[in-house]
C-alpha cells in the first residue's frame, strides 16, 4: 500500500491542509504502507519558494514523516510523454470565447461547470495565438468509487465536462494529467484527499484508462470550515499552521483539535499512535470500503 500527501507550495499550510495531511498519514501508516510527500508546483507563477521548507517543518512538527519526496516541476518529461500518447488537438479559445459559445449554443451546460463545446476540435479558430492542448475525450460513461463513503459518481465526460485541457497555452501541464501520471509513477494505491476533488475523479479515471494506468482507491474527506461555515483556504486568510507553531502551541493539542473536528472523542492532547485506531474505526463504518 502506498499513500501520499500532495500540497501546493503556494503559501503557508492552514489547519484544513493539516487535517488532510494528518488523515493521509494515518491511512498510510494504519495499513503499514509507504507514504509520499509530493509538491504540486507546476503553476510556477503562484509558487512561493519559501513554502517548500515551511511545509516540511509544519509536517515534522505535527509528527508526520514520509518515505519519499517528489516535486512535480522536475517531472515535465513524464507529462509530455503521457500527453503524446493521447488523442489531442490545439485549442486557441479564450475562456470568454468559450463562455460566449456556450451561451450562443442551443444546448445549456450539463454539469456544474461550463462544458467545452468543441470549438477547436476540427481546427484552431485563431492559429496565430498560443494554443492549449486538449484531450479528445472518448464517448461513454465513466464511474468513480469513493472507498470512504461507499458512493459512486458516474459522468458522461463528453456531455458533462467536454474535452479536457492537458496543457495550458503558457505551457503548464494541467492538474488532472499530472496527478494521474504521478500517482502511477509513484505506485500510489490509495489517494486520500479533500472532498472538493471528488467531482473531478471520473475524468482522472478516464485518463488512467486511456493511458493504461491503474486506478488507485480514492477516499475523499470533508473540508474543514471556518466559523462562517466556509471552507478554509490560503487566499481566504485562514490562519497558517506555522503561526501556531511559532507561537508555542503544542502539536499534541493541535492534533487533538483536528481530531475533534471530525467528531472523534479524544483528550485535550493526543499522540499519533492514539489516532491510528480511530482512523481504522472510521474505515470500518457501514458504507465504507
SERO-4910 file (N, C-alpha, C, O; in steps of 0.05 Angstrom, whole numbers):
BEGIN
 pado doro    nc1    nc2    nc3   cac1   cac2   cac3    cc1    cc2    cc3    oc1    oc2    oc3
  Unk    A     17    -24      0      0      0      0     18     25      0     37     26     15
  Unk    A     11     44    -17     26     69    -18      6     92    -18    -12     93    -35
  Unk    A     10    110      0     -7    134      2     10    159     -3     34    158     -6
  Unk    A     -4    182     -3     11    207     -8     -4    231      3    -28    231      6
  Unk    A     11    252      8      0    279     13     13    297     -7     37    297    -11
  Unk    A     -4    313    -21      6    328    -44     -1    358    -41    -21    367    -54
  Unk    A     13    373    -26      8    402    -23     18    418    -46     37    410    -60
  Unk    A      6    441    -50     16    461    -69     32    482    -53     21    494    -35
  Unk    A     57    487    -60     74    506    -45     68    535    -54     86    549    -63
  Unk    A     43    543    -50     35    570    -58     31    588    -34     23    611    -37
  Unk    A     37    578    -10     34    593     14     36    575     38     43    552     35
  Unk    A     31    586     61     33    570     86      9    551     89    -14    558     81
  Unk    A     13    528    101     -8    509    106    -27    521    128    -18    533    147
  Unk    A    -53    516    124    -72    523    145    -83    498    158    -74    476    151
  Unk    A   -100    500    177   -110    477    192   -124    457    174   -123    433    180
  Unk    A   -138    466    154   -151    448    136   -131    430    121   -135    406    118
  Unk    A   -110    443    111    -88    427     99    -77    407    118    -71    384    111
  Unk    A    -73    417    143    -61    400    164    -78    375    169    -68    353    174
  Unk    A   -104    379    170   -122    356    176   -121    336    153   -120    312    159
  Unk    A   -120    345    128   -118    326    106    -91    312    107    -90    288    102
  Unk    A    -70    326    113    -43    314    116    -43    293    138    -32    271    134
  Unk    A    -56    299    161    -57    280    183    -72    255    175    -63    233    180
  Unk    A    -95    258    162   -111    235    154    -97    218    133    -99    194    134
  Unk    A    -84    231    114    -69    216     94    -47    200    107    -42    177     99
  Unk    A    -33    212    126    -12    198    141    -23    174    157    -12    152    156
  Unk    A    -45    179    171    -58    158    186    -66    135    169    -63    111    176
  Unk    A    -77    141    145    -85    120    127    -62    103    118    -63     78    117
  Unk    A    -40    116    110    -16    101    101     -5     84    124      0     60    120
  Unk    A     -2     96    147     11     81    169     -7     60    181      2     39    191
  Unk    A    -34     64    181    -52     44    191    -51     19    175    -57     -3    185
  Unk    A    -43     21    149    -41     -2    132    -12    -12    130     -7    -30    114
  Unk    A      6      0    145     34     -8    144     46     -1    117     65    -15    108
  Unk    A     36     20    104     46     26     78     67     48     77     74     60     97
  Unk    A     76     54     52     95     76     48     78    101     44     55    101     36
  Unk    A     91    124     51     77    150     50     95    169     35    118    173     42
  Unk    A     83    182     14     98    201     -3     90    230      3     67    235      9
  Unk    A    109    248      0    104    276      0    109    287    -28    131    285    -38
  Unk    A     88    297    -40     91    307    -68     84    337    -69     61    344    -63
  Unk    A    103    353    -78     97    382    -81     86    386   -109    100    381   -129
  Unk    A     61    396   -110     49    401   -136     54    430   -143     38    448   -136
  Unk    A     75    435   -158     85    462   -163     88    469   -192    106    483   -200
  Unk    A     69    458   -208     71    463   -237     64    492   -244     74    504   -263
  Unk    A     46    504   -228     37    532   -234     58    550   -221     53    561   -199
  Unk    A     80    554   -235    103    568   -223     97    597   -216    110    609   -199
  Unk    A     77    609   -229     70    637   -223     59    640   -195     60    662   -183
  Unk    A     48    619   -184     35    620   -157     53    608   -136     48    611   -112
  Unk    A     74    595   -143     92    581   -124    108    601   -108    118    621   -119
  Unk    A    111    597    -82    128    613    -65    151    596    -56    147    576    -42
  Unk    A    176    603    -64    199    586    -58    202    578    -28    211    556    -22
  Unk    A    194    596    -10    197    590     18    177    570     28    180    559     50
  Unk    A    156    565     12    134    547     22    142    518     23    130    503     39
  Unk    A    162    510      8    171    482      9    181    475     37    171    456     50
  Unk    A    200    491     46    212    484     72    192    489     95    193    475    115
  Unk    A    176    510     92    156    515    113    137    491    116    129    484    138
  Unk    A    128    480     93    110    457     94    124    433    107    112    419    124
  Unk    A    149    428    100    164    406    113    165    410    143    160    391    159
  Unk    A    171    434    152    174    439    181    147    436    195    146    426    218
  Unk    A    125    445    183     99    442    195     92    412    197     81    404    218
  Unk    A     97    397    177     91    368    178    107    354    199     97    338    214
  Unk    A    133    361    200    150    348    220    141    356    249    143    339    267
  Unk    A    132    381    252    123    390    278     99    373    287     96    367    311
  Unk    A     81    366    268     58    350    275     65    321    280     49    305    289
  Unk    A     90    314    273     99    286    277     96    269    252     99    245    254
  Unk    A     89    282    230     84    267    205    110    264    189    124    283    184
  Unk    A    116    239    182    140    234    166    132    224    138    109    219    133
  Unk    A    152    220    121    146    209     94    171    194     85    193    198     94
  Unk    A    166    175     66    187    157     57    201    167     32    223    158     25
  Unk    A    188    185     17    199    195     -8    187    223    -13    163    227     -8
  Unk    A    203    241    -24    193    267    -32    195    270    -62    216    263    -74
  Unk    A    174    281    -74    173    284   -103    165    313   -109    149    325    -94
  Unk    A    176    324   -130    170    351   -138    161    351   -168    176    343   -185
  Unk    A    136    360   -173    125    358   -200    142    373   -221    145    363   -243
  Unk    A    152    396   -213    166    413   -233    191    399   -244    202    409   -264
  Unk    A    200    378   -232    223    363   -242    215    339   -259    232    322   -266
  Unk    A    189    336   -265    180    312   -279    165    319   -305    147    305   -313
  Unk    A    172    341   -317    158    351   -341    159    331   -364    140    329   -380
  Unk    A    181    316   -366    184    296   -387    162    275   -385    152    265   -406
  Unk    A    155    267   -361    134    247   -357    107    257   -368     93    241   -380
  Unk    A    101    282   -362     75    292   -371     75    296   -402     54    291   -414
  Unk    A     97    304   -413     98    308   -442     95    281   -456     80    279   -475
  Unk    A    108    260   -445    106    234   -458     77    223   -455     67    210   -474
  Unk    A     64    227   -432     37    218   -429     18    232   -448      1    219   -460
  Unk    A     21    258   -450      3    273   -468      7    264   -497    -13    264   -512
  Unk    A     31    257   -505     36    248   -532     23    221   -539     19    214   -562
  Unk    A     14    207   -518      1    181   -522    -29    184   -525    -43    164   -530
  Unk    A    -39    208   -522    -68    212   -522    -77    227   -548    -60    239   -561
  Unk    A   -102    225   -555   -113    238   -578   -119    267   -570   -138    272   -556
  Unk    A   -102    285   -579   -104    313   -571   -106    332   -595   -101    323   -618
  Unk    A   -112    357   -590   -112    377   -611   -107    404   -598   -113    409   -575
  Unk    A    -96    423   -614    -91    450   -603   -117    466   -602   -134    464   -619
  Unk    A   -119    482   -580   -143    499   -576   -133    527   -570   -118    531   -551
  Unk    A   -143    546   -585   -135    574   -581   -158    591   -569   -156    616   -568
  Unk    A   -180    578   -560   -202    593   -549   -195    606   -522   -181    593   -506
  Unk    A   -204    630   -518   -202    642   -491   -226    633   -474   -245    623   -485
  Unk    A   -224    637   -448   -247    630   -431   -272    646   -438   -294    635   -438
  Unk    A   -268    671   -445   -292    687   -453   -304    676   -479   -329    675   -481
  Unk    A   -288    669   -498   -299    658   -523   -314    632   -518   -334    627   -531
  Unk    A   -303    616   -499   -317    591   -493   -344    597   -480   -364    585   -486
  Unk    A   -344    616   -461   -370    624   -448   -390    634   -469   -413    627   -468
  Unk    A   -380    651   -487   -398    662   -508   -409    640   -526   -432    640   -533
  Unk    A   -392    620   -533   -400    598   -550   -421    581   -536   -440    572   -548
  Unk    A   -418    578   -510   -438    562   -494   -465    577   -494   -486    565   -497
  Unk    A   -463    603   -489   -488    619   -488   -502    620   -515   -527    621   -516
  Unk    A   -487    620   -536   -499    621   -563   -509    594   -572   -525    592   -591
  Unk    A   -500    572   -559   -508    545   -567   -537    540   -559   -547    551   -539
  Unk    A   -549    522   -573   -577    514   -566   -578    498   -540   -598    498   -526
  Unk    A   -556    484   -534   -555    468   -510   -542    482   -487   -522    497   -491
  Unk    A   -553    478   -464   -541    491   -440   -521    472   -428   -521    448   -434
  Unk    A   -502    482   -411   -483    464   -397   -498    442   -382   -519    447   -370
  Unk    A   -487    418   -382   -499    396   -369   -492    393   -339   -508    383   -323
  Unk    A   -469    403   -332   -460    399   -304   -458    426   -290   -469    446   -298
  Unk    A   -443    425   -268   -440    449   -252   -419    468   -263   -417    491   -255
  Unk    A   -403    459   -282   -382    475   -294   -388    478   -324   -400    460   -336
  Unk    A   -378    499   -337   -383    502   -366   -371    479   -381   -348    470   -376
  Unk    A   -386    469   -400   -377    446   -417   -365    457   -442   -378    471   -458
  Unk    A   -340    450   -447   -326    460   -472   -341    449   -496   -346    425   -499
  Unk    A   -350    468   -514   -367    460   -537   -352    448   -561   -365    443   -581
  Unk    A   -326    444   -559   -312    432   -581   -305    451   -604   -303    443   -627
  Unk    A   -303    477   -597   -299    498   -617   -275    492   -635   -276    497   -659
  Unk    A   -253    483   -624   -228    479   -639   -223    450   -647   -202    443   -656
  Unk    A   -243    433   -644   -240    404   -649   -230    399   -678   -212    383   -682
  Unk    A   -242    413   -697   -234    408   -725   -208    423   -732   -191    412   -746
  Unk    A   -205    447   -722   -181    463   -727   -182    487   -708   -203    496   -700
  Unk    A   -158    498   -700   -158    521   -683   -171    545   -696   -167    550   -720
  Unk    A   -187    559   -681   -201    582   -692   -182    606   -698   -186    621   -717
  Unk    A   -162    608   -681   -143    630   -684   -114    619   -684   -101    620   -663
  Unk    A   -105    608   -706    -79    594   -706    -55    610   -699    -33    599   -694
  Unk    A    -57    637   -699    -35    654   -693    -31    657   -662    -11    668   -653
  Unk    A    -50    649   -647    -49    651   -618    -34    627   -606    -32    606   -618
  Unk    A    -23    631   -582    -12    607   -567    -35    588   -562    -57    596   -555
  Unk    A    -30    562   -564    -51    542   -562    -48    525   -537    -26    518   -529
  Unk    A    -71    520   -525    -72    499   -504    -74    472   -518    -80    470   -542
  Unk    A    -70    451   -503    -73    424   -514    -96    410   -500    -97    407   -476
  Unk    A   -116    402   -516   -140    389   -505   -140    360   -513   -132    352   -534
  Unk    A   -151    344   -494   -155    315   -499   -182    311   -511   -202    320   -500
  Unk    A   -183    297   -533   -208    290   -545   -221    268   -529   -216    244   -533
  Unk    A   -238    275   -511   -250    257   -491   -266    235   -506   -283    242   -523
  Unk    A   -262    210   -500   -277    189   -513   -306    188   -504   -313    198   -483
  Unk    A   -323    177   -521   -351    174   -514   -354    153   -492   -338    136   -489
  Unk    A   -376    156   -477   -382    136   -457   -383    147   -429   -373    169   -424
  Unk    A   -394    132   -411   -397    139   -383   -374    127   -367   -367    104   -371
  Unk    A   -363    144   -349   -341    135   -332   -350    138   -303   -362    159   -296
  Unk    A   -344    118   -287   -353    118   -259   -329    118   -240   -308    105   -246
  Unk    A   -331    131   -218   -311    131   -197   -324    123   -170   -347    129   -165
  Unk    A   -309    109   -154   -319     99   -128   -303    112   -106   -279    114   -107
  Unk    A   -318    120    -85   -305    131    -61   -305    110    -39   -327    101    -30
  Unk    A   -282    101    -30   -280     79    -11   -286     87     17   -291     70     34
  Unk    A   -288    113     23   -294    122     49   -324    124     54   -334    116     75
  Unk    A   -338    135     35   -367    138     37   -383    116     24   -406    111     30
  Unk    A   -370    101      6   -383     80     -8   -399     89    -32   -413     73    -46
  Unk    A   -399    115    -39   -414    125    -61   -400    122    -87   -376    117    -88
  Unk    A   -415    124   -109   -404    122   -136   -414    146   -152   -437    154   -150
  Unk    A   -397    157   -168   -403    180   -185   -398    173   -214   -375    165   -221
  Unk    A   -418    174   -231   -415    168   -259   -420    193   -276   -438    209   -270
  Unk    A   -403    197   -296   -406    221   -313   -402    212   -342   -385    195   -349
  Unk    A   -417    225   -360   -412    224   -389   -394    248   -394   -403    270   -397
  Unk    A   -368    243   -396   -349    265   -397   -353    283   -421   -350    307   -419
  Unk    A   -360    271   -444   -365    288   -467   -387    308   -462   -385    331   -471
  Unk    A   -408    299   -449   -431    316   -444   -428    333   -419   -437    356   -419
  Unk    A   -416    322   -398   -416    336   -372   -391    354   -368   -392    372   -352
  Unk    A   -370    348   -383   -345    363   -379   -334    375   -405   -326    398   -406
  Unk    A   -334    359   -426   -322    367   -451   -293    359   -452   -282    348   -433
  Unk    A   -280    365   -474   -252    358   -478   -234    373   -458   -236    397   -455
  Unk    A   -217    358   -444   -201    368   -422   -176    382   -432   -163    373   -452
  Unk    A   -168    404   -419   -142    416   -424   -121    400   -410   -123    395   -385
  Unk    A   -101    391   -425    -79    376   -413    -54    394   -409    -37    389   -392
  Unk    A    -52    414   -426    -30    434   -423    -41    461   -430    -52    465   -452
  Unk    A    -37    480   -413    -47    507   -418    -31    521   -440    -11    511   -449
  Unk    A    -41    543   -449    -28    557   -471     -2    570   -463     13    580   -480
  Unk    A      4    570   -437     30    580   -428     50    558   -423     72    562   -413
  Unk    A     42    533   -431     60    510   -428     58    495   -402     71    474   -399
  Unk    A     41    503   -383     38    490   -358     20    466   -361     -3    469   -370
  Unk    A     29    443   -352     12    419   -354    -10    420   -333     -6    430   -311
  Unk    A    -33    410   -340    -57    412   -323    -56    392   -300    -43    371   -302
  Unk    A    -69    399   -279    -70    382   -255    -79    354   -261    -66    335   -251
  Unk    A   -100    350   -276   -112    324   -280    -92    305   -293    -90    281   -286
  Unk    A    -77    314   -313    -57    297   -326    -34    292   -306    -26    268   -303
  Unk    A    -24    312   -293     -1    309   -276     -6    290   -253     10    272   -247
  Unk    A    -30    293   -240    -35    276   -217    -38    247   -224    -30    229   -209
  Unk    A    -50    242   -247    -53    214   -257    -26    201   -262    -21    179   -255
  Unk    A     -9    216   -276     18    206   -283     34    202   -257     48    182   -254
  Unk    A     33    221   -239     49    220   -214     40    197   -197     57    182   -186
  Unk    A     14    193   -194      5    171   -177     14    144   -188     22    126   -173
  Unk    A     13    141   -214     22    115   -226     52    112   -224     61     90   -217
  Unk    A     67    134   -228     96    132   -227    105    126   -199    126    112   -195
  Unk    A     90    136   -179     98    131   -151     87    105   -139     92     99   -116
  Unk    A     71     91   -155     59     66   -145     38     71   -124     33     54   -108
  Unk    A     25     95   -125      5    102   -106    -19     83   -109    -31     81   -130
  Unk    A    -27     71    -87    -50     53    -87    -75     65    -75    -98     58    -81
  Unk    A    -71     85    -56    -93     97    -42    -89    127    -42    -68    138    -34
  Unk    A   -110    142    -51   -109    171    -52   -130    182    -33   -154    180    -38
  Unk    A   -120    194    -11   -138    207      7   -134    237      3   -112    248      4
  Unk    A   -156    251     -2   -155    280     -9   -181    293     -1   -200    280      8
  Unk    A   -183    319     -6   -207    334      2   -231    329    -15   -229    321    -39
  Unk    A   -254    334     -3   -280    330    -17   -283    346    -42   -298    339    -60
  Unk    A   -268    369    -44   -271    387    -67   -262    374    -92   -268    384   -114
  Unk    A   -246    352    -91   -236    339   -115   -253    315   -123   -246    302   -143
  Unk    A   -274    309   -108   -290    286   -114   -302    286   -142   -300    267   -157
  Unk    A   -314    309   -150   -327    310   -176   -307    309   -200   -316    304   -222
  Unk    A   -282    313   -194   -261    311   -216   -251    282   -219   -236    276   -238
  Unk    A   -259    264   -201   -248    237   -202   -255    221   -227   -237    208   -237
  Unk    A   -279    222   -238   -285    207   -262   -266    215   -286   -258    197   -301
  Unk    A   -260    240   -289   -242    248   -311   -214    237   -307   -200    231   -326
  Unk    A   -205    234   -281   -179    222   -276   -180    192   -281   -160    181   -291
  Unk    A   -202    179   -274   -205    151   -280   -204    146   -310   -193    127   -320
  Unk    A   -217    165   -325   -217    162   -355   -188    165   -366   -180    150   -384
  Unk    A   -173    184   -355   -145    187   -364   -129    163   -357   -112    154   -374
  Unk    A   -133    151   -334   -119    127   -326   -124    104   -346   -106     90   -354
  Unk    A   -150    101   -353   -157     80   -372   -144     85   -400   -134     67   -412
  Unk    A   -145    110   -409   -133    117   -435   -103    112   -436    -92    105   -457
  Unk    A    -90    117   -413    -61    114   -412    -52     86   -403    -28     80   -402
  Unk    A    -71     69   -397    -65     42   -388    -53     41   -360    -36     25   -354
  Unk    A    -62     60   -343    -51     62   -316    -71     52   -296    -95     52   -301
  Unk    A    -62     42   -273    -80     31   -253    -96     54   -240    -86     77   -238
  Unk    A   -120     48   -230   -136     67   -215   -133     61   -185   -139     39   -177
  Unk    A   -123     80   -170   -120     76   -141   -147     76   -127   -167     83   -139
  Unk    A   -147     68   -102   -170     71    -85   -172    100    -76   -153    111    -66
  Unk    A   -196    112    -79   -200    140    -72   -216    142    -46   -235    128    -42
  Unk    A   -207    161    -29   -221    167     -4   -222    198     -2   -201    211      0
  Unk    A   -246    209     -2   -249    238     -1   -260    246     27   -281    236     36
  Unk    A   -246    264     40   -253    272     67   -265    300     66   -259    316     49
  Unk    A   -283    306     86   -296    332     86   -275    354     90   -254    351    102
  Unk    A   -282    377     78   -265    401     81   -269    413    108   -292    413    119
  Unk    A   -249    424    120   -251    438    145   -262    466    140   -253    479    122
  Unk    A   -280    475    156   -293    501    152   -287    520    175   -280    511    197
  Unk    A   -289    546    169   -285    566    189   -311    572    204   -331    558    202
  Unk    A   -311    593    220   -334    599    236   -358    607    220   -381    607    230
  Unk    A   -354    615    195   -377    622    178   -387    599    161   -405    601    145
  Unk    A   -375    575    166   -382    552    151   -369    550    123   -376    533    107
  Unk    A   -351    568    117   -337    569     92   -312    552     93   -299    550    115
  Unk    A   -304    539     71   -280    523     71   -256    540     77   -254    563     68
  Unk    A   -237    528     92   -212    542     97   -196    543     72   -194    523     57
  Unk    A   -183    566     67   -167    569     43   -145    589     48   -149    608     63
  Unk    A   -122    585     35   -100    604     39   -108    632     30   -102    651     44
  Unk    A   -121    634      7   -127    660     -4   -150    673     13   -154    698     10
  Unk    A   -164    658     29   -185    669     46   -176    679     73   -192    687     89
  Unk    A   -150    677     78   -139    687    103   -140    667    126   -139    676    149
  Unk    A   -143    642    120   -143    622    141   -116    623    156    -95    626    144
  Unk    A   -117    621    183    -92    624    198    -72    602    191    -79    578    190
  Unk    A    -47    609    187    -27    589    179    -19    572    203    -18    581    226
  Unk    A    -13    547    198     -5    528    218     22    538    230     26    534    254
  Unk    A     39    550    214     65    559    224     62    580    245     79    582    263
  Unk    A     41    597    244     37    617    265     31    604    292     41    614    312
  Unk    A     16    583    291     10    568    316     35    555    327     41    555    351
  Unk    A     51    544    309     76    530    317     95    550    329    107    545    350
  Unk    A     98    573    316    118    593    325    108    607    350    124    619    365
  Unk    A     82    606    356     72    619    380     74    600    404     67    608    426
  Unk    A     85    576    399     89    558    422     67    539    427     66    526    448
  Unk    A     48    537    409     26    517    413     37    489    414     58    483    402
  Unk    A     23    472    428     31    443    429     20    428    405     -3    430    398
  Unk    A     38    414    392     30    397    369      9    377    378     -9    371    362
  Unk    A     12    366    402     -7    346    412    -35    359    414    -55    345    410
  Unk    A    -37    384    422    -63    397    425    -75    403    398    -99    400    394
  Unk    A    -58    411    378    -68    416    351    -78    390    339    -99    390    326
  Unk    A    -64    368    343    -74    342    333   -101    336    345   -118    325    332
  Unk    A   -104    342    371   -130    337    384   -152    354    372   -174    344    368
  Unk    A   -146    379    367   -166    396    355   -174    386    327   -198    387    320
  Unk    A   -155    377    312   -161    367    285   -178    342    287   -197    338    271
  Unk    A   -172    324    306   -187    300    310   -216    307    319   -235    294    310
  Unk    A   -218    326    337   -245    333    347   -262    346    325   -287    343    326
  Unk    A   -250    358    305   -265    370    283   -278    348    266   -297    354    251
  Unk    A   -269    323    269   -281    301    256   -301    286    274   -313    266    265
  Unk    A   -305    296    298   -323    283    317   -310    260    332   -324    245    345
  Unk    A   -284    258    332   -270    237    346   -267    244    376   -260    267    382
  Unk    A   -273    226    394   -271    231    423   -242    228    432   -232    206    435
  Unk    A   -228    251    435   -200    250    444   -196    270    467   -212    288    469
  Unk    A   -175    266    483   -169    285    504   -158    311    492   -156    314    468
  Unk    A   -150    329    510   -140    355    501   -114    353    485   -109    370    469
  Unk    A    -98    332    490    -74    327    475    -74    298    467    -83    281    483
  Unk    A    -64    292    443    -65    265    434    -40    259    417    -30    276    403
  Unk    A    -32    234    418     -9    225    403    -18    212    377    -41    205    374
  Unk    A      0    210    358     -6    197    333    -14    167    337    -34    158    325
  Unk    A      1    152    353     -8    124    357    -36    121    368    -50    102    362
  Unk    A    -45    141    384    -72    140    394    -93    146    373   -116    137    375
  Unk    A    -85    159    351   -104    166    330   -107    143    309   -127    142    295
  Unk    A    -87    126    308    -88    104    288   -113     87    290   -126     82    270
  Unk    A   -120     77    315   -144     60    316   -170     76    310   -190     64    301
  Unk    A   -170    102    315   -194    118    308   -198    120    278   -221    119    268
  Unk    A   -176    122    263   -178    122    234   -187     94    224   -203     92    206
  Unk    A   -176     73    236   -184     46    228   -214     42    233   -228     29    218
  Unk    A   -224     54    255   -253     52    261   -269     68    240   -291     59    233
  Unk    A   -258     90    231   -271    106    210   -274     90    185   -295     91    171
  Unk    A   -254     75    178   -255     58    154   -274     35    157   -284     25    137
  Unk    A   -279     27    182   -297      4    186   -326     11    188   -344     -6    191
  Unk    A   -333     37    186   -360     46    187   -377     34    164   -366     28    143
  Unk    A   -403     29    169   -421     19    147   -420     38    124   -422     63    127
  Unk    A   -417     27    100   -416     44     76   -388     48     66   -384     52     42
  Unk    A   -368     46     84   -340     49     75   -331     23     62   -341      2     68
  Unk    A   -311     26     45   -300      2     32   -305      1      2   -297    -18    -11
***
